[in-house]
């Protein structure tokens, strides 16, 4: 049996290993994990850069992939504790972004400033238990190639954004956006689509 399966099937051992990697009530891994384990477990592409003031809450038991020539700017937070974070090639993660897995971002994507992508939700059904003590649920976020997500947008768990989409500033995306679409608002709705026949962007009626 693989070591990962042994850990998963033994709650006490799992908690012990978790505490070795991450201090209690924190999301940030211990320094020794960042220095001695993560570099061998995670994938960094050629020419990729993570700025010095980025908070990397990444753990070795989930994927973190940063593609060739991609950049994560200062003041971002990247967290793969509950789901993989995979970022493609030539993609820019702008200043102040928060990315909580499971999240997959394609190639040639522009994420502007102060964007939140969270594949995590907190349960709240039991009114006798504080929300932070209830279980979390996850649903993957997927952003296709060549997209531009403008500043201060929020992408919620379970959303798929198709190829070459534009999400206007301040949008809250709660439902899937098809490829070649401009979406805006809270909740975000399509306002333009690319018409293959006309070869131009047209307003959505």
Buried (B, 14 or more C-beta within 10 A) or exposed (E): EEEEEEBEEEEEEEEEBBEEBBEEEEBBBBEEBBEEBBEEBBEBBEEBEBEEEBBBBBBBBBBBBBBBBBBBBEBBBBBBBBBBBBBBBBBBBBBBBBBBBBBBBBBBBBBBBBBBBBBBBEEEEEEEEEEEEEEEEBBBBBBBBBBBBBBBBBBBBBBBBBBBBBBBBBBBBBEEBBBBBBBBEEEBBBBBBBEEEEEEBEEEE
